[in-house]
Amino acid sequence: MSEKDYLPGAQVPDARGYFGAYGGRFIPEALVAAVEQVAEEYEKAKADPAFAAELDGLLKDYTGRPSPLTDVHRFSAEAGGARILLKREDLNHTGSHKINNVLGQALLTRRMGKTRIIAETGAGQHGVATATACALFGFDCTIYMGEVDTERQALNVARMRMLGAEVIAVKSGSRTLKDAINEAFRDWVANVDSTHYLFGTVAGPHPFPMMVRDFHRIIGVEARQQVLDRTGRLPDAVVACVGGGSNAMGIFHEFIPDAGVRLIGCEAAGEGADTPKHAATLTKGDPGVLHGSRTYVLQDEDGQTVESHSISAGLDYPGVGPEHAWLKDTGRAEYRPVTDDAAMQALRLLSRTEGIIPAIESAHALAGALDLGRELGPEATILVSLSGRGDKDMHTAAQYFGLYDEPAGDRAEGGK
Amino acid sequence: MASKPSASKLSGVLAGAKADGRAALIGYLPAGFPTVEGGIRAVDALIEGGCDVVEIGLPHSDPVLDGAVIQTADDIALRGGVRIKDVLRTVQEVAAAHPGTAVLVMTYWNPVDRYGVARFAADLAAAGGAGCILPDLPVEESEEWRKAADAHGLDTVFVVAPSSKDARLAEVTAAGSGFVYAAAVMGVTGTRSAVGSLAEDLVARTRATTDLPVCVGLGVSNAEQAAEVARFADGVIVGSAFVKRILEAGEDEAAALDGVRALAGELAAGVRRR
């Protein structure tokens, strides 16, 4: 590669939105003007010091940035003694990293003079963050969420409605994140004059992969300095979960020029990457086009998307951001599959050793860090993106571990 | 690339309609719906009823530009196991049985990309297909396809939308051939009670950039709408309304085919009323 392509001033992606062979803009003609408007307004905003100042103010005083870096000694003991440091995006307002991107795009929406925001959500974290920003800015808000996900993330559905958003349960296809995105695109085509599609991950047509990454870059920028300040050196590895890949791109990006720092993305392997039930797109997928960009896709030989499976709604997606596809092909980042079971064990372990209940999504990164720590040994330092908190996942976790007094599945008694 | 030989099958059919002093009727149905064989018979019925051009849809798992009706049809076709080779066989049988009809394929991009761009163009041409409509492949991403299509004498029909600015219209129409597909409304496929005034304006703006025929689709479902559109467009494109007739007939294939044939007949009368 390629590492030098990432040095300051390098144009990544290129003007057409390509990261190597991945990215681009595969969209219907009806959306071309709107997507070009987003790209143009984003370039103008980047050059406007007032935009940066307002966003910085929101990130500090509303989100609570910078997020802390936490040493997890008791957890690390289970990882071969390697020193594990958590970047605490779970402590952001709304409980995940998603708010970083949402606030940036909300400011952009206001600049474009639009009054309505739509978004897709899987675990509900992007939906909650979007509903939050819409309440703050006074935008109308519609969130598309697969019906399967509205059931397994019911708490977040209630949060979005409390914040004033309309939540539409999508009943088509696999009734998960992929289909929520399809439905949001259909809404956008019909309402594009008034509406911004606040895309929640580093996928989609250019400029979304670049723009969403840029709004999350702060995760890695803060963490890199925090690790240097805390340990006096760079970490040996940075580990993050990857569904669409927004928190991973956010924490990876600042480290890309640091050739000695391994970048490791943990994909959802569901019941196993060699079973039909997984969401390990980079491990098992093939290049194709999904949701507006060329990237790895779980697909059959006719180019039909294959349904993904993961216990984690936020990672249950058969595509992935194009920059990850490029990082994989260039070898700059590695992507590993983590099963449902490994993630759930890591979730419980962090809860019981550190008093931190992570989101199931983030638990995939924790499971990856446990394995990596055992590989690298006690001298290693591993930075992990703790992208979200696990409150939303308590129903799933209670069923998985049998934490309810009543028979599992009795949702009405779920608060016991 | 802009100027196809006017001898292309599609251009010839559209020119024939124009010579008759009427708009052309273009009908859409997905392949494999409700079965591969039943789908072939349904397209036959489209043509028997009076369609000049047919679009054979390649059912897709993620039809982001389609409304509920075509989503349902795609879903039925995919659950029935329809494959790309079945779509090509549908083209082949229809083209062989109706030599006066131009047969297009309408497909999202990923199936073509996955099948192999050059291979798809070659196989579609060999099946007797006249060209392709690729609604999620904008001009900027289309160079590889257009080279392959040109090499095999296939037309590439691009879509323009009410949101397309004039400069953009010129770029799109310069890249396309056969005809220009003007989307009557901002939205996904599906029948609508009224075809908006956006369509007439878009057709006029499109004509200012090209000599290609301009055909209007999205939302047209009955003879009155067809006649209205035929006043200002070179062709009227109807899809969801045909799919609906088949869905409403349920298991009764004879009723489905009669419904398709009858609707095509009404629409064919409509495009002649102008």
Interface residues (C-beta under 8 A of the other chain):
Chain A: R16 G24 R25 F26 I27 P28 E29 A30 L31 V32 A33 A34 S172 G173 K178 N182 F185 R186 V189 A190 N191 V192 D193 D286 G288 V289 L290 H291 G292 V297 Q299 E301 D302 G303 Q304 T305
Chain B: H60 S61 D62 P63 V64 L65 G67 Q71 D75 L78 R83 I84 W109 N110 P111 V112 D113 R114 Y115 P135 D136 L137 P138 E140 E141 F158 V159 V160 A161 P162 S163 S164 K165 R168 V172 A183 M186 G187 V188
